[in-house]
Amino acid sequence: MNARVYIGPSFPGLTEGTIFYSDLPPHLKNLFSEKYSSARHLIVPVSSLQQARKDMHVQGQILNFYLKQLLKELENGV
């Protein structure tokens, strides 16, 4: 599996820039399924990191959609 990196905002349990070399740890799988479902979409291949960071801030891009969703989830404490 190729290395992947989390590009979203930090929150308890996950820090921006965390790199994953294998499958996600169980605590994150639980966090994504129970609380912050949009965060899993902000884990991208390291090879596409530069473009993903740009896309995250461009209206109409899917990463921008998931970033906005996650910010709502964090704000509402879903």
Order of alpha helices (4+ residues) and beta strands (2+ residues): beta-beta-alpha-beta-alpha-alpha
